[in-house]
Amino acid sequence: MQSLNLRMATLKDKYKIAIITDEDSWINPYAEQLVDAVNELGHDISWKHDFDSDTRYDMVFLLSYSKIILANGLKLNKHNLVVHESALPQGRGWSPLSWQILEGKTHFPITLFEAAEHVDAGQIYLQKEMIFTGTELVEDLRKIQGQSTVEICLEFISKYPAIIALARKQQGTESFYPRRTPKDSKLDVSKTIAEQFDLLRIVDNQKYPAWFEYRGKKYKVQIDYFDR
């Protein structure tokens, strides 16, 4: 992970921060890294798997959290922050990294923005770039995504509150990705492996493996690196 030079000689302001993730999310190991880093900075941080409607926070990071927070919940905290892997307003919605890999992309923005009543529509604070070689499987895709998420959250904290003045509205034509389901991991037996390699890269061998139908039967395909 790149150094963000976040150590402070004296902590001038101590913030009350929460991280919210789904209980079974792939991002949880990286959420734990973020908790450790924020603790080291001296802030008050908690990590939960449900949105906390009983406590007020300076900032809440909603990381790969699948539930939609209603407007009255968002009003409880000073800032409710989301990290999303697209050039908003393009690529709003679900699994933006997976969909863009299927589109053949290798360079992806990662955006930190304020949660709003409309999904993925809030003001943008930070936007960075993730770069992939086109050979990574889901484990390494998540590693790059997770580390980039930690970095962009820490950068927001380190630049707060001055960074609020740099917020910008989303501009341009919006697009929306649908939620992925098991049928989206189906292989086409009439196509080559090369033609479907990007699909194989994004499947999870346990939760949503690649599969195909042939001669009246369904078959599961698992992929891993040969030299690991």
N, C-alpha and C positions, 0 to 999 in steps of 0.2 A: 504494500500500500504506500502511495506517495506521502511524504511528510507534509503536513499542513501547518507546521510551526505553531501548534495550538497551545503550547505550554505558556502559562502566564506567571510572571513574578508575583503579582498580587491579584487576587480575584476581586475585582471591583464590584461586580454584581453577581449574586447567586440566583440562578433561575430554577423554577420548579418545572420539571420536564417529565413527560410520559412518552413511552413507546408502546404502540398498540399493534399487535400482530395476531393472525389466526393461530390457534393452539398447535395446529399440525403443519404450519407453513414451512417451506424450504428456507425462508429467510431467517428463521430463529437463531441459527448459529451466528449470523452477522448482527442481529439485534443484540445478542449477548456481547459481541465485540463493541458495539456502540454504547451499551450500558457501561462497560468497563472504562471506555475512553472518557465518557461524560463524568463518571465518578472521579476519575483522575483529575479532571478539570475543577472539581470541587462543587459541582452543581447537585441539586437534589433531583434524583431521577428514579422513576419506577417503570416497570415493564409489566404490561397486562395483556390479556387476550380478549378483553371486552372493553368497549368504550366506557370510560369512567364518567358517569353523570353526577357523582357526589363530590368531586374534588375539582377545584379550579387550578388550571396550570398556565404558566407563561407560554409554553409551547407543547403541542402534542404531535408526535410523528406517527402517522398512520401508514405503516409499511406492509405492502402486500395484504392489506386488510380487506376482506371480501364484503363486509357489511357497509351499507350506505348510512351515513350519519345525517340525521334530519337537521334543519336549520336551527331549531331550538337547542340542540346539542352543541352545535358549532359555536353558539353564542356564549357558551360557558367559559371558554378559554380565550386567551389573547390571540393565539395563533394555532390553527390546526393545519398541519403540513403533510403533503403527500409527495412521494417520489414516483415518477412515471417515466417509462423508457420510450418517449417519442417526442417529436417536435410539435408540441401542442400549439394550436388546436388540432393538428393532424394526429391521428392515431389515438384518439380518446377511447376509453373502454377497457376491454379485457385482454390480458396477455399480449401487450404490444410488442415485446421482444420476439416472441414466437412468430407472430404474424409477419413481422418485418423480415425475419430470417427466411421465411417461406417466400417472401418477395425478392429474395436474393441480395439483401442489403448486408453490408459488413461494418458500416459506421452508423452508430446510433446515438442520438442525444439522450441524456438523462436529465430530467427536469424536476426541480423542487418548486412546488407552488402551494398557494393557500387553498385549502379545501373550501368549496362553495356549495350552495344549495343544488346547483346543476353539476352533474358528474364531470370531473376533470376540467372545470371551466374557470378556476380561480386565477388570481394574479401570479405571475412567475417571478421568483426571486433569483434563482440560479439555474444555469443550464450548462452541462458539461458534455463531453463526448466519450463514448465507449467504442473501442475498435476491436474487431474480431478478425481472425485469419480465414474463417470459413471452414475450419477443421474441428472446432470445439464441439464436444457433445454436451448434453444438458448439464452435467456436473460442473464443467468448466465455464459454461455460459453463466450459470448461477454464481459461480465464484467471482467472476468479473462484475456481474451485476450487483452482487452483495457488497463487495468491497467498494464499488463506486457509490452505492447507497450510503454506506458508512461515511465515506469521505464528504459527500455533498451535505449530509446532515451536520457533520462536525464543522464544516465551513460556515453554514448558516449560523450555528451557535456562536462561533468565534467572531463573526461579523455583526452579530445582533447587539444593539437595536439599529445601528446605522444602515444595515442592509434593507430595512423596511422602506426607506426612502427611494431605493432603486427598483422597487416593484414595478412591473410593467404588465399591461393587459395583453391577453392573447390576441394575436392578429392573424388574419388569413382564413383560408377555407378549412372548415372542420371536417374530419372524417371519424368514423367510429368502428372499432373492432368488436365483434360479438364474442361472447363467452365460448371458449373451446370445450368440446365434449368428446367422449370416447370415439365417436364416429370420425372426428377430425384426425385421428391417428391411424386411419385405415389406409393401407397400401393398395396400389393398383397393380394387379399381377401382370397387366399388359405393358407396364412401364419398366424401365431399367432401374437398377440401384442408383446409378448416377443421377437419373432424373428425379429420384425421390430422396436423395441423400439429405437434403435440408430438413425434410420431415423426420427422418431418422435421428437427426441431431437434436431435435427438440423434444422427443418423446421421453417419458420417464418409464424405465423398465418395470417398476413396481406399480406405480399409481395409474399411469395411462400408457401402456406399452403399444408399440406398433403391432398391427394385426392385418390379416387378409383373409378373404374367403376363397376357397378353391374346392371344386368337386363336392359342394354341399357341406363342407366343414369349415370352421373358423380356426385359424392358426395364429399364434402369438410369435412375434419376432423380437429378440432382444439384441441390443447393440452395445459394444464396449470397445475400448482400445485394445488392440492385440498385444501391445508391449507393456501392459500394466500388470 
